[in-house]
Amino acid sequence: MHTLIVNSSPYMRRGNTAVILNSFLSGLRESNGRVDLVNLNTLNINPCRGDLACWFRHKGKCIQQDDMTNLLSKLDAADIIVFATPVYCDGVPGQLKTMMDRIVAMGNPFLELRDNHTRHPVPVTLNQKKFVLIASCGLWETDNFSPMILHLQAFCKNLGIQFGGALIRPHAFAMKNHDVNDILQAAKKAAREIVVKNTISDSLLQTVCRPIVPREEYMEMVNNKAKNLIG
């Protein structure tokens, strides 16, 4: 089983998103699969020009010569695709959205009816792949992830990829000062489940996003830290 992890956190392996991602990675490696980890912050990926030359003039190939060419090959080869990301303005960071836009090169211009909805045909190379979202947020409530999850579920549906689950971690700053071993173990088990069962159980998803501290306590913690940083 080949897993491609696209990490859009600017802190890469040092941020809050990485706390969950590292445990997930551990579970993948214990499953003896191949893992490719790509940090978007280190790549040069230009915005989509919208000329659709990849559909009409150079089938499947973008005219732009940047790091997306290699990343498209990795997406093509992977069995499981993982996006690891913080929440930015109720959605994914700009560099991840730019990468998502460039996946248009794998599609085609024709339309078909799927699930009684007009869509472009599923790229053969993406069909039957599984998708997992790993996301963190500094705000306390889990509904801060809702716009991102809805967007990525639609993204997967259009591409014919199976949405396997979302490991979301609200009030992520609280992880540094509290016992979260059960959360990390759940993220590790989630990796094994997606490899074997093609989906992640609700019990593991709920453990990863469980409350760590009461909302008022978390707000006080964050506000005090902000005051200290401001001086």
C-alpha positions, 0 to 999 in steps of 0.5 A: 500500500502506497500512501502520499501525504501532502503537508501544507503546514508552514511549520512542516513537521514542527507544528500542531498539525504534525503532532497528529500527523506524526502518530498517523505516520507511525501507524502507516510505517507499522503497516509496512507500506510505502510512504511519501511525505511532501511538504508544500512549503518547499515546492514551487507550484504556480497557480492554475492558468485556466487555459485548459491546455492540459485537456485540449492541446497536451492531454494530461500535461500542464504547460507550466514547468514546476514541481507540480509535474512530479507531484502529479506522478506521486498522486497517480501512483498512490493508493491513499492520499492524505492532506495534513493542514491547519485551518486558514480562514475556514478552509485550506491554506492557499498553497494547498488550494493552488495544488488542488486546482492544478489537479485539473490536468488529470481530468478531461473536458467531457461531462457525464451523469454520476449520482444524478449530477453533472461531473467530469469523468473520473480519471482512471488513475484516481479511481478507487483511491482513498483519502484522509484529512488530518487538520488542526485548528487553534479555535475551540469548537469542532465546527470550525472544520466544517467548511474545510471538510465539506469542500474536501468531500466534494473534491473527493466526490468529483475525483472519484476518491473515497473519503475515508475520514477526517482526523481533526484536532480543535484547540490544538495549542492545548496538546502541549500541556496536557495528556493526549496519549489516547489522542495520539494512539487513536491517530496511529490506529486510524492509519492502520484502519485506513490501510485495512478497512478503507475507512476510519471508525467513528470511535477513533475520529471522536477520540482524536477530536475530544475536548482536552480542556474546557473552553473558558480555560483554553481561552484564558490560556491562549489570551495569557500567552498572547499578552506575554508575546505582545509584551 
